[in-house]
Amino acid sequence: MSDSDNSKSSSGISDSSGDITVVHVMRHGEVANPDGVLYGRLEGYHLSELGRRMADRVAEHLASRDVTYVCASPLERAQETATPIAKAHGLDLASDARLLEAENVFQGKTFGVGDGALKRPENWKYLVNPFKPSWGEPYVDQVVRMMGALDAAKDAARGHEAVLVSHQLPIWIVRSYVERRRLWHDPRKRQCTLASLTTFTYRGDKIVSVGYTEPARDLVPAHLLAGAKPVKGKGKAFGA
């Protein structure tokens, strides 16, 4: 922690420009999804038993950290993932719609290899522009809302740590923006495994570093790990 916590400017006003604040952005745990659909923003998708174990594992991982603010996407799977973290620190769980999953026209459809929505010609019109992308919420819009949620968390936990629970695609997009990579990408190469933590460290109001950890990696099915090859019949539900 910086000594600037107690520093004051010449005007007598507290100066927080050197505060170190850490914002962990967590992807939710595994979801009970027996039909293998891209659930997107649909309600009614809850964590599986394995997903709850993932959430508990990350709560244990963060138990000794100086977490003073916990917030999640309004979707059930994110709220359920964040609950044990908030409980471990004796905090109320906040909700922020800016952490929602990205909109997607394939929501509610299966998205497996060779047996899903991409096999149907009527859906091909949505694939014409991967740079925007044409099938869902523009990447730029995701950056704007996620940066807003990050900044709000930084302000709420200034000088301490915050945990936000969101979804794979928005997390990867905001990380790509901060690390100055192009926003369009191959979904198979996202480094954002279930229950992972993408950590943004602020000095004052500026992000000075980005980290990535997988506290529950041993619980994640092999075909859902970052970089794993798609398996027929096992839709990865990209962006989930």
N, C-alpha and C positions, 0 to 999 in steps of 0.2 A: 504493500500500500504506500502511496506517495505521501510525503510529509505535507503536501499541499492541502490535505484535509483540513488543517487548522490554519492555513495561511490566509492572509488578507491583503488586498491591494492597498495602495496608498489612500484610496478613498474610504477605506474601512469596510468595504464590501467583500464578503468571502469570495475567494478566487478558486474556481474549480477547474481551471484550464489544464491542470496537470493531473487530475484524478485518473486513476486506472479503474475502468469498469469493464467487466467481462459479461458478455451476453452469449449464452449457449443456445443454439437453435437445434432442437431435437426433432428427428423424424419419429412419428408414432410407431408403436409396435405392430406385430402381425395382426391382421384382421381376419375374423371368421368370414370366409367368402367361398362357400362350397361350389358356387356356380361359376367362379372365376371371371366375374365381370369387372369392368373398369368402373368402380363405384363413385369416383369423382366426388361431387358434392352431395350425393344422395344420402339421406338420413337412414338410420337403422343399421348401419354397419359398425359393429362393436369389436373390441379386441377379442382374439381367440384366447384360450388358456395360455398358449405359448406367448402371445402378445402381452398378457398380464405379467408373466414371468420376466419378459424383457423390460417392462416398465419398472418392476420392482428392482431389477438388477441396476438400472440406471439411477434409481432413487438411492440405492446403497452406494453407488459410485460417487454421487454428489453429496452424500450426507454430511461430509466434513467440510464442504465448501461454504463460503460466505454468501449463500443465496438469500436474497431479501425480496425477490419478486418472481412469481411464476405465473405464466399466462399461456393460453392455448387457443388454437382454432376452435370455433364453436362445434365442430363435428365431433360425434361421440368418441371416435377412436382417438382423437387428440386429447379430449377432455379426460378420458380414462387413462391415457398414458401419463398425463401431467399430475393426476390426483395423488399418487404416492409420493411424488417429489414435493408437492406443496405440503402434504401431511408431514413429511419428514422434517420440514423446517418450520412447522407451525404457522403456515401462511394460508391466507385465502387464495383460491385459484381465480385469476382474472381471465377474461375472454376477449379476444380481439379478432374481428372479422377479416382484418388485413392478413391474417395468417392462414386463411382458407386455402384449400386446394384450388388449382387453376381450373377455370371453366374448360370443358372439352365436349365436342359434339358426339364423341363416342361413349359418353357416360351411359352406363347401364347396359353396354354391349360387351360381349366377350372379345378378348384381344390376344388370344393365344397364337402360336406359330402354326400357320396353315389352316386354322379352323375358326378364325374369328372375323371381326368386322372388315379387316383389310382385304379379305377374299372377295367381297361383294363389290361389283362395279359401281353401284350407286353411291358408294362411299369414297370413291377415288377422287371426286371433285374437291374433297376436303384436304387433299394432300398436295395441292399445286404449289403452295408456298411454305416451305419449311422454315423460312427466315422470320416469319411474322409470329407464330405459325398460323396457317389458314384453318386448322382444325380446332382452334381454341383461343383462349385469352392471350393477347399479345405479350411477348416477353417483356417489353418495356413497361407495360402496365403492372406486371408482376414485380418488377424491380421497384417501381414507385411505392406500391403498397407495402412490400416487405421492408424496404428501407424505412418507411414510416413506422412500422411496428418495431423494428430494431432501435430506432432513435427513441421511441417512447419507452421501451424497456431500459435503455441506457439512462434516460432521465429518471425513471422510477427507482433504479438501483444504483445511482451514481456513487462511485467509490466502493461498490460491492459487486455482487454477481446476480445475474438474472437468467431464468430458463424460459424459453419459448418453445412450444410444441406445435409443429406445423407438418407439412407434407413434402414429399420428395422433390417434385418439380420446382415449386417456389423457393425451396431452400437452395437447390442447385443453381437456379437462375440468379439469386441475389449473391451467392458466393462467386459465381462467374463474373458478375458485374464488379464486385469489389476487387477481385483479382485481375480485372481488366482482360478477361477472355471474351471471345465472341459469345453471344447468347444462344444462337442456334447450335445444335450439337447432336450427337448420337446418344439416344436415351440409354443404350446398353453400357455406356461408359461413365455414367454419373457416379460420383463417389458420394453416395448418400444411402447407405444401407439402413434397413429397419433398426430403429432405436439408436441410431448414431447421433453424435454431437458434432455440429459444425460451430466452432467457437470464434467469436469476433471480440477482439480486445481493443478497447478504446483508451486513448489518452486524451482526456478532456472530451471533446466532441468528434475527434478524428479516429477512425479505425486504423490501428497501427500493425495489426497482425491477424491472421486467420489460421485456425487449427482444426484438426479433424481427428476424432477418436471413435472407437466402436466398443463400448463397454460390454455389450451383449453379443459380440460377434460369434461366440461359440454356440449361441442359441439360434442363430439365423440359418435357415435351410440353405444348403449349398447353392441351389439354383437362383436364390434371391440375393446373393452377395454381389457387390459391385464387380462388373466385368464378366460375370458368369454367362455362359452360352445359353440362349433360350432353349427350353425343352418343350417338345410338343405335348399339349395337354396341360401345361403348367404356365398359364398366363402370368407374366410378371406384373401386370397392372401398373405400367410405367406412370410415374407421377402420383402414385397413391400415397 
